[in-house]
Amino acid sequence: MERYENLKFAVYFNKNNPHITIHKIPSTHKLDPHRGIHKYNQGSWGYFATKREALEFSKYVSKGRELPEMKHCTKCFKESNLQS
């Protein structure tokens, strides 16, 4: 596993409230569920050094758990900066 200092992306996925969201680390906001209906310990997190790893993990989780495709966090990724 990568050292924590090298982790740049976090992926949150939730089967009960079906969605997958990718966040940047460090984030401009607290990396907690901040929209919609969430219950304590309902979702799970994955942490990655590269965006490519995060995207591959998101696709794997999406297919394996029948979740919709991943979305970028609107607070972490500005509309003009989705490629970062």
C-alpha positions as CSV (number, residue, x, y, z in Angstrom):
1,M,0.0,0.0,0.0
2,E,1.1,3.5,-0.8
3,R,2.3,5.7,2.1
4,Y,-0.3,8.1,3.2
5,E,1.7,11.1,2.0
6,N,1.4,9.8,-1.5
7,L,-2.4,9.4,-1.6
8,K,-4.0,12.1,-3.7
9,F,-7.5,10.8,-4.4
10,A,-10.3,9.3,-2.3
11,V,-13.2,7.3,-3.7
12,Y,-16.5,7.0,-1.7
13,F,-19.0,4.5,-2.6
14,N,-22.4,3.7,-1.1
15,K,-24.7,0.8,-2.1
16,N,-27.7,1.9,0.0
17,N,-27.7,5.4,-1.4
18,P,-26.3,4.3,-4.8
19,H,-23.4,6.5,-5.9
20,I,-19.6,6.7,-6.2
21,T,-17.7,10.0,-5.8
22,I,-14.0,10.8,-6.3
23,H,-12.4,13.4,-4.2
24,K,-9.0,15.1,-4.2
25,I,-6.7,15.0,-1.3
26,P,-6.0,17.4,0.4
27,S,-9.6,18.5,0.0
28,T,-11.0,22.0,0.5
29,H,-13.7,20.4,2.6
30,K,-14.1,17.7,5.2
31,L,-14.2,14.3,3.4
32,D,-17.4,13.1,4.9
33,P,-20.7,12.5,3.2
34,H,-22.0,16.0,2.7
35,R,-25.1,15.7,0.6
36,G,-28.1,13.3,0.3
37,I,-29.1,10.6,2.7
38,H,-26.2,8.9,4.6
39,K,-26.2,6.8,7.7
40,Y,-23.2,6.2,9.9
41,N,-20.9,3.5,8.4
42,Q,-23.1,3.0,5.4
43,G,-20.5,3.7,2.7
44,S,-16.9,2.8,2.2
45,W,-13.7,4.6,1.1
46,G,-10.7,3.8,-1.1
47,Y,-7.5,5.9,-1.2
48,F,-5.2,6.1,-4.2
49,A,-1.9,7.8,-5.3
50,T,-3.1,8.5,-8.9
51,K,-6.3,9.5,-10.5
52,R,-6.0,6.6,-12.9
53,E,-6.0,4.1,-10.0
54,A,-9.0,5.9,-8.5
55,L,-10.9,5.7,-11.8
56,E,-10.0,2.0,-12.3
57,F,-11.2,1.2,-8.8
58,S,-14.4,3.2,-9.4
59,K,-15.2,1.2,-12.5
60,Y,-14.5,-2.1,-10.7
61,V,-16.8,-1.1,-7.8
62,S,-19.5,0.2,-10.1
63,K,-19.7,-3.1,-12.0
64,G,-19.2,-5.4,-9.0
65,R,-21.8,-3.7,-6.8
66,E,-24.2,-2.5,-9.5
67,L,-23.7,1.1,-8.7
68,P,-24.0,4.0,-11.2
69,E,-20.8,5.4,-12.8
70,M,-18.5,7.6,-10.7
71,K,-18.9,11.3,-10.4
72,H,-16.3,13.9,-9.5
73,C,-16.9,15.8,-6.2
74,T,-18.1,19.3,-7.2
75,K,-16.3,20.8,-4.3
76,C,-12.9,19.2,-5.1
77,F,-13.1,19.4,-8.9
78,K,-14.0,22.7,-10.5
79,E,-15.8,22.5,-13.8
80,S,-12.8,23.7,-15.8
81,N,-10.4,21.5,-13.8
82,L,-11.8,18.0,-14.1
83,Q,-8.7,16.5,-15.6
84,S,-6.5,17.3,-12.5
